[in-house]
Amino acid sequence: MSNDVTPDKDLSDFLGEKPQKPWRKWAMRGGVGVVLLILVLLVARCFSGEDKPNFATREVRKGDLTVSVSATGNLKPINQVDVGSEQSGKITAVYVDVNDRVTKGQKLAELDTRRLVDTVNQNQAQVASSQASVAQAQAQVALAKATLDRQETVFKLSGGRVPANTEMDSARADYQSAIANLRSAQAQVRVSQAGLSTAQTNLSIAQIVSPVNGVVLSRDIEPGQTVAASLNAPVLFTLAEDLTQMEVEVSVDEADVGQVKDGQTASFAVDAFPGRTFPAKVTRVNVGSNASSSSSSSSSSTTTTSTTGTVVAYTAVLSVDNRDETLRPGMTATADIVTQELHDVLLVPNSALRFKPSSGASGGGITSVLPGPGRMRRGGANRQVKFGAGSSQTVYIVGEDGNPKAVQVTVGASDGSRTAITGGDLKAGARVITGQLAAGQQAPAEDQKADSGSDTKAPDRRQNNPAADGTPASVGKLGNSGDSAPDTAPVAPTETRGTGRPSGT
């Protein structure tokens, strides 16, 4: 082979031709292939027919809607009594413990009464001494009276000659002085009796008794402990008068307090009993607010900034029937107060209000319902409302050409997943667009099941809403609102609002 290669190499050297590089040839071929592929795709796109978008839709139906306000608080007895001691001393005995049931007047604890008994005996002796002084003063009054009567008789018999006028005046003065001494002694008796009553009262309050019929919630005293009652009486026991009737004090956000009224029904849940709800009723909404301040700060190498905000809430009191005494004081309760109940109203899913055509056409969208910079708080009565109940929004239905068709509606109340329609051109039975499906994707089975169903009853807000109620799209199935529980896409902020929770539709 060396003989065959050598002549070609010598010929190339003789002619001065540079040797060819093989990779250039393959690079040119690859570039030509890429250009041809791009041209083919462009031509195919130009001559292929345009696919119409496929939308997920829901039928507009009539049904019931319940709007509620969420708030949190704590359970407490209607009448909770703190039992203290007005008397200082050492605790000698404690007769009850936590959870014991007590009756009115029952002895709970007892202080050392030895000094108090001595004080009572001393005051009894003072009363006896004062009474003896009264008897002595009465005798002096009787003696002075007899002396005065005798001298007056002699004065009359002697025709005024004897006794002398000075002796008569002295007798009358002695009599009046004896009467005054008697009255002073009687007053001293009353003073001594008052001192005795005080001593007996101090002795009686050394016996700490229950002021009500109820149950002992806490005990903060032990035998041998010293109680010092100075300006404030120390709390020894906490009693609940009646645990069969309790109340929940919840904090209602200032944005929701205008909807909460006396007499409204409510329900609440506690962590101790998952999945169970308890009925309640609003009995009072406080006029005064509970304002709390919160502050945050941030710093860098050059600047330091701090902000302070105030959270305003109002206390609402809910009455609770606790006949079985399942609930306990202090439990944290999450309450839903029903503020509005609508029956047989036109309902659309909130996903229909959020939908916007991908072409960027104007109109609709849940963002127009959310509060924004244009929110009007005062004045401007002729200005149109742009969000929330009474605002004009846009929903879309599939037109005859297969493209979204805008329909103007006036929205009413919302429970966070469905919104009532109070005006506009939308009719029951129409199909509103809730989302756009991917190319070739079919409407999920949940949508088909919802469309074939006839139950329009309002669902339980604590359970997953059926497909017809407008729950958010399932993950991986854009535009679908299924009744399968776990796999749902992120939910829009709920209308059910409360302290510390987002609000909106």
URMO-V161548 format. One record per backbone hydrogen bond with DSSP energy under -1.0 kcal/mol. CO is the residue of the C=O (numbers start at 0). NH is the residue of the N-H. Records with the same first field share a line. If there is no record, write none. Layout:
# URMO-V161548
CO = NH / NH
This chain:
# URMO-V161548
0 = 4
1 = 5
4 = 8
5 = 9
6 = 10
7 = 11
8 = 12
9 = 13
10 = 14
11 = 15 / 16
21 = 25
22 = 26
23 = 27
24 = 28
25 = 29
26 = 30
27 = 31
28 = 32
29 = 33
30 = 34
31 = 35
32 = 36
33 = 37
34 = 38
35 = 39
36 = 40
37 = 41
38 = 42
39 = 43
40 = 44
41 = 45
42 = 46
43 = 47
53 = 436
55 = 433 / 434
57 = 431
59 = 428
60 = 346
62 = 344
64 = 341
66 = 338 / 339
68 = 336
70 = 334
71 = 250
72 = 332
73 = 248
74 = 329
75 = 246
78 = 240
80 = 238
82 = 235 / 236
88 = 226
89 = 111
90 = 223
92 = 109
96 = 99
99 = 215
101 = 213
102 = 105
105 = 209
107 = 94
108 = 207
109 = 91 / 92
112 = 116
113 = 117
114 = 118
115 = 119
116 = 120
117 = 121
118 = 122
119 = 123
120 = 124
121 = 125
122 = 126
123 = 127
124 = 128
125 = 129
126 = 130
127 = 131
128 = 132
129 = 133
130 = 134
131 = 135
132 = 136
133 = 137
134 = 138
135 = 139
136 = 140
137 = 141
138 = 142
139 = 143
140 = 144
141 = 145
142 = 146
143 = 147
144 = 148
145 = 149
146 = 150
147 = 151
148 = 152
149 = 153
150 = 154
151 = 155
152 = 156
153 = 157
154 = 159
155 = 158
163 = 167
164 = 168
165 = 169
166 = 170
167 = 171
168 = 172
169 = 173
170 = 174
171 = 175
172 = 176
173 = 177
174 = 178
175 = 179
176 = 180
177 = 181
178 = 182
179 = 183
180 = 184
181 = 185
182 = 186
183 = 187
184 = 188
185 = 189
186 = 190
187 = 191
188 = 192
189 = 193
190 = 194
191 = 195
192 = 196
193 = 197
194 = 198
195 = 199
196 = 200
197 = 201
198 = 202
199 = 203
200 = 204
203 = 206
205 = 110
207 = 107 / 108
209 = 104
213 = 101
214 = 239
215 = 98
217 = 237
221 = 224
224 = 90
226 = 88
235 = 219
236 = 82
237 = 216 / 217
238 = 80
239 = 214
243 = 321
245 = 319
246 = 75
247 = 317
248 = 73
249 = 315
251 = 313
252 = 255 / 256
255 = 258
260 = 263
263 = 281
264 = 337
265 = 279
266 = 335
267 = 277
268 = 333
269 = 272
272 = 275
277 = 267
279 = 265
280 = 318
281 = 262
283 = 316
289 = 312
291 = 310
293 = 308
295 = 306
297 = 304
302 = 299
304 = 297
306 = 295
308 = 293
310 = 291
311 = 253
312 = 289
313 = 251
314 = 285
315 = 249
316 = 282 / 283
317 = 247
318 = 280
319 = 245
321 = 324
327 = 330
330 = 74
332 = 72
333 = 268
334 = 70
335 = 266
336 = 68
339 = 66
341 = 64
344 = 62
345 = 420
346 = 60
347 = 418
348 = 351
349 = 353
350 = 354
352 = 364
356 = 359
364 = 367
365 = 368 / 369
371 = 374
379 = 382
387 = 390
390 = 410
392 = 408
394 = 406
395 = 432
396 = 404
398 = 401
402 = 398
404 = 396
406 = 394
407 = 424
408 = 392
409 = 421 / 422
410 = 389
412 = 419
416 = 349
417 = 414
418 = 347
419 = 411
422 = 409
426 = 429
429 = 59
431 = 57
434 = 55
437 = 440
443 = 447
444 = 448
445 = 449
446 = 450
447 = 451
448 = 452
459 = 462
465 = 468
466 = 469
472 = 488
473 = 476
476 = 479
485 = 487
486 = 474
496 = 69
497 = 500
